[in-house]
Amino acid sequence: MVDRRQSEVVTLERIQAGTSCWVRNIRLEGLLRRRLLDLGFIPGAEIVPTLISPLGDPRGYRLHETIIALRQEEAACVTVTTARPAPGEPPALIDRPPAADLLPLRREDDFSFTVALAGNPNAGKSTLFNALTGLRQHVGNWPGKTVARCEGTLLLGHRRFTVVDLPGTYSLLSSSPEEEIARDFLLFGAPDCTILVLDSTSLQRQMNLAFQVMEITDRVVVCLNLADEASRKGITIDVERLEQSLGIPVVRCVARSGEGLDRLCAMMAAVGTGAIRPRPLRIPLAEHLHEAVAELVPLIEDIFPGLPNARWIALRLLDGGDQRLRQEIRTGVLADLAGRIGDQSVGGLPPVLPEIPR
């Protein structure tokens, strides 16, 4: 007897326009695979072919209310099924960092704090930045980059919050200048609070970036922006359940009208001062990967003392796809970012990486 589900597994470019299908696998390696995952081509995601260019290539695919163009040879590497998959079980295990990995709490009598705004492009991050800072803004460039740097000030009572609008990005794996800037600021700038701005109309597609941010820092507040547009589309988000599942504060917000900003500012201040200590959900590691990370972290800390999050660096090295990070280690850029000066110049660094356990 022929397995019906197996017979319906095809590659994406063979699906007719208007037909729903669900991702099974991506038969690619390297940067292109990572980019597709960042865009939301994850197992179980629903895709509908919609638009075809006059020459037939590329083709438009609707994914989480967004149209994404893929060339035929790229779509041929995405395996899909026309049979709707059964709902998956939520992860039962939470891999939480030990207490030693948590950033130290700020004292409640500190008056100056730094807040980072992170999120995908077009999630309303700049609108939120303007709503928080008003006219108290400064626009320049990031050092050595042509990417604009927007920084503003928010006053809450006797506390002053410097708000930094990070470049919009789909990932923190440093394959573009924008991703590199966002990654470096979150990892080495150690903001007191990171507001993760998510578009409420396409939440699932943005969770990849959310988990990457929560892997770097515990001090995260989720801003579910564009909540009014989600309501118009009939999308309902259980904010309380999402907050419990992620282990971090979640605030429903409409930045352009100001709805939810008071609660967002309250959560930002509470996380920044340490009044609230989020415990973000982290994807559990397989046993062999957990052992490899445990072996690699001491090596990284020995070479780069004071590195804020050696565990994250270890995971990126084991992933194997972050070539820019490897280059930064070899050239000494990572040492500079971690604050190593004096004798630990570029010439003083090891010429090659330590052997990475597999």
C-alpha positions in Angstrom: 0.0 0.0 0.0 1.3 3.5 -0.9 1.8 5.9 2.0 -0.5 8.8 1.1 1.5 11.3 3.1 4.8 10.2 1.5 3.3 10.5 -2.0 2.4 14.1 -1.4 6.0 15.2 -0.5 7.3 17.4 -3.3 9.7 20.3 -3.8 8.3 23.8 -3.5 8.7 24.9 -7.1 6.2 22.2 -8.2 3.3 23.5 -6.1 0.6 25.3 -8.2 -0.3 28.9 -7.4 -2.9 29.2 -4.7 -2.3 25.8 -3.2 -1.3 25.6 0.4 1.7 23.5 1.4 3.8 23.0 4.5 7.6 22.9 4.9 9.2 19.5 5.6 12.9 20.2 5.1 15.5 22.6 3.5 18.0 20.7 1.4 20.7 23.4 1.6 23.7 24.2 3.6 25.5 27.4 4.6 24.3 31.0 4.3 21.3 30.4 2.0 19.9 27.8 4.3 20.3 30.1 7.3 18.6 33.0 5.4 15.6 30.8 4.5 15.3 29.7 8.2 15.5 33.4 9.3 12.7 34.3 6.8 10.5 31.6 8.4 11.0 28.5 6.2 10.9 26.2 9.2 9.3 22.7 9.4 5.5 23.1 9.6 5.3 26.6 8.2 2.5 27.1 5.7 3.4 28.5 2.3 1.1 29.5 -0.6 2.7 30.2 -4.1 1.1 33.5 -5.3 2.9 35.5 -7.9 4.9 34.5 -11.0 7.2 37.0 -12.8 6.6 37.5 -16.5 9.6 35.2 -17.3 8.4 32.7 -14.8 11.4 33.2 -12.4 11.5 34.3 -9.6 8.2 33.4 -8.0 6.4 34.9 -5.0 5.4 32.8 -2.0 3.1 34.0 0.8 4.6 33.0 4.2 3.1 34.4 7.4 1.3 37.3 5.6 4.6 38.2 3.8 5.4 37.7 0.1 8.9 36.3 -0.4 10.5 35.9 -3.8 12.5 32.7 -4.5 14.2 31.6 -7.7 13.3 28.2 -9.1 16.6 26.6 -8.1 16.1 27.9 -4.5 12.5 26.7 -4.3 13.6 23.3 -5.6 15.7 22.8 -2.4 12.7 23.3 -0.1 10.8 20.0 0.5 7.1 20.5 1.3 3.9 18.5 1.7 0.3 19.3 0.7 -1.0 17.3 3.8 -1.5 19.6 6.8 0.9 18.4 9.5 -0.5 17.5 13.0 0.0 20.3 15.6 3.4 19.9 17.3 3.9 19.7 21.0 5.6 22.7 22.7 9.1 22.0 24.1 8.9 20.3 27.4 12.4 21.2 28.6 13.9 24.6 29.3 17.6 25.0 29.1 18.3 27.8 31.6 21.7 29.4 32.1 23.4 28.9 35.5 23.2 31.9 37.9 26.8 32.8 37.1 25.9 33.5 33.5 23.4 36.2 34.5 24.4 39.8 34.1 24.8 41.5 37.5 21.8 43.5 38.7 21.9 47.3 38.6 21.4 49.1 41.9 18.0 50.7 42.4 19.7 54.1 43.1 21.5 54.1 39.7 20.1 56.9 37.5 21.4 56.1 34.0 20.4 53.1 31.9 20.9 51.9 28.4 18.0 50.3 26.4 18.3 48.6 23.0 15.5 48.3 20.5 15.8 45.2 18.3 13.6 43.6 15.7 12.9 42.7 12.1 12.6 45.4 9.5 9.1 46.9 9.2 8.1 45.8 12.7 7.6 49.4 13.8 10.8 49.8 15.7 11.5 53.3 14.5 8.0 54.4 15.2 8.4 53.1 18.8 11.8 54.8 19.0 10.2 58.2 18.1 7.3 57.6 20.5 9.7 57.0 23.4 12.3 59.7 22.7 10.4 62.5 20.9 12.8 65.2 19.9 15.5 64.1 22.2 17.4 62.2 19.5 20.8 62.1 17.8 21.5 60.5 14.5 25.0 59.5 13.3 26.8 56.5 11.9 28.1 53.4 13.8 31.9 53.6 14.0 33.5 52.4 10.8 30.1 51.8 9.2 27.7 53.6 6.8 24.7 52.3 8.8 22.9 55.0 10.6 22.9 55.1 14.4 19.9 56.5 16.1 20.1 57.3 19.8 17.7 59.2 22.1 16.8 59.9 25.7 13.8 59.0 27.8 13.2 60.4 31.2 11.2 58.4 33.7 11.0 60.1 37.1 14.6 60.6 38.3 16.0 57.9 35.9 17.5 58.6 32.5 17.3 55.9 29.8 19.4 56.1 26.7 17.5 54.4 23.9 19.5 52.9 21.0 17.6 51.9 17.8 19.5 49.0 16.4 19.4 48.2 12.7 16.4 46.1 11.6 17.6 42.5 11.1 16.2 39.0 10.6 19.1 37.3 12.4 22.1 37.9 14.6 24.5 35.6 12.8 26.5 38.5 11.3 26.2 37.9 7.6 25.6 41.6 6.9 26.7 44.9 8.5 23.3 45.4 10.1 23.4 41.9 11.8 27.0 42.5 12.9 26.1 45.8 14.5 23.0 44.4 16.3 24.9 41.4 17.5 27.9 43.3 18.8 25.8 45.8 20.7 23.7 43.2 22.4 26.7 41.0 23.2 29.4 43.6 24.1 27.3 46.7 24.8 25.4 44.8 27.6 22.3 47.0 27.5 20.4 47.1 30.8 17.2 46.1 28.9 16.5 45.0 25.3 13.1 45.7 23.9 12.3 43.1 21.3 9.8 44.7 18.8 7.7 42.1 17.1 5.0 42.5 14.4 1.8 41.1 15.9 0.5 40.2 12.4 3.4 37.7 11.7 4.6 36.6 15.1 5.8 33.1 14.1 8.2 34.3 11.5 10.0 36.6 14.0 10.6 34.0 16.7 13.9 33.0 15.2 15.3 36.4 16.0 13.6 36.4 19.4 15.3 33.2 20.5 18.7 34.5 19.3 18.3 37.6 21.3 17.2 35.6 24.4 20.2 33.4 24.0 22.5 36.5 24.3 20.7 38.3 27.2 18.2 37.6 29.9 17.1 41.2 30.1 14.5 41.2 27.4 11.0 42.7 27.1 8.8 41.8 24.1 6.8 44.6 22.5 3.9 43.1 20.5 3.6 46.1 18.1 0.9 46.7 15.5 -1.6 45.1 17.7 -4.4 47.1 16.1 -3.6 45.6 12.6 -3.5 42.1 14.1 -7.0 42.7 15.5 -8.3 43.9 12.1 -7.0 40.7 10.6 -8.7 38.6 13.2 -5.5 37.6 14.9 -5.7 37.0 18.7 -2.6 36.6 20.8 -2.8 35.3 24.4 -0.3 37.7 25.9 -0.3 36.1 29.3 0.3 32.6 28.0 3.1 33.9 25.7 4.7 35.7 28.6 4.6 32.5 30.7 6.0 30.4 27.9 8.9 32.7 27.0 9.7 33.6 30.6 10.0 37.4 29.8 7.6 40.3 30.1 5.3 40.7 27.0 3.4 44.0 26.3 0.7 44.5 23.7 1.4 47.9 22.0 0.4 50.3 19.2 3.4 52.6 18.9 1.9 55.1 16.5 -1.0 55.8 18.8 0.7 55.3 22.1 -1.4 52.4 23.3 0.5 50.2 25.7 3.5 52.6 26.0 3.0 53.2 29.8 3.1 49.5 30.6 6.1 49.0 28.2 8.0 51.8 29.9 7.2 50.3 33.3 8.4 46.8 32.3 11.5 48.4 30.7 12.4 50.2 33.9 11.7 47.1 36.1 14.0 44.9 34.0 16.6 47.6 33.7 16.8 48.2 37.4 16.6 44.5 38.3 13.2 44.7 40.0 12.1 42.0 37.5 14.6 39.2 36.6 13.4 37.5 33.4 14.2 33.8 32.9 13.9 33.4 29.1 13.1 30.2 27.4 16.1 28.7 25.7 16.1 25.8 23.2 17.3 22.7 24.9 20.6 21.3 23.6 21.2 17.7 22.6 23.5 15.9 25.1 26.5 15.8 22.7 26.1 19.5 21.9 25.7 20.3 25.6 29.0 18.5 26.3 30.8 20.3 23.4 29.6 23.7 24.7 30.8 22.8 28.2 34.2 21.9 26.8 34.6 24.9 24.6 33.4 27.7 27.0 36.5 27.5 29.3 38.8 27.7 26.2 37.0 30.9 25.0 37.1 32.4 28.5 40.8 31.7 28.8 41.6 33.4 25.5 39.1 36.3 26.0 38.7 37.0 29.7 35.8 39.2 30.5 33.8 38.1 27.5 30.1 38.8 28.5 28.6 35.6 27.0 31.1 32.9 26.1 28.3 30.3 25.8 26.8 32.2 22.9 30.2 32.4 21.1 30.7 28.7 21.7 27.3 27.9 20.1 28.1 30.0 17.0 31.4 28.3 16.6 29.9 24.9 16.8 27.2 25.9 14.4 30.0 26.3 11.8 28.2 28.9 9.6 29.4 32.1 11.3 32.5 32.7 9.3 32.7 36.4 10.2 32.9 35.5 13.9 35.8 33.1 13.2 37.5 35.9 11.3 37.0 38.3 14.1 38.7 35.8 16.5 41.7 35.3 14.2 42.2 39.0 13.6 41.7 40.2 17.2 38.5 42.1 16.6 36.7 40.0 19.1 39.4 40.7 21.7 39.0 44.4 21.1 35.3 44.2 21.6 35.8 42.2 24.8 38.0 44.9 26.1 41.5 43.3 25.8 44.1 46.0 25.4 47.8 46.4 26.0 49.8 43.2 25.6 46.8 41.4 24.1 47.0 43.1 20.7 46.3 41.5 17.4 49.8 40.1 17.3 49.4 38.6 20.8 46.4 36.5 19.9 46.7 32.8 18.9 47.0 32.6 15.1 44.4 29.8 14.8 41.3 28.8 16.7 41.5 26.2 19.4 40.3 22.8 18.2 36.5 22.8 18.4 35.1 19.6 20.0 32.6 17.7 17.9 
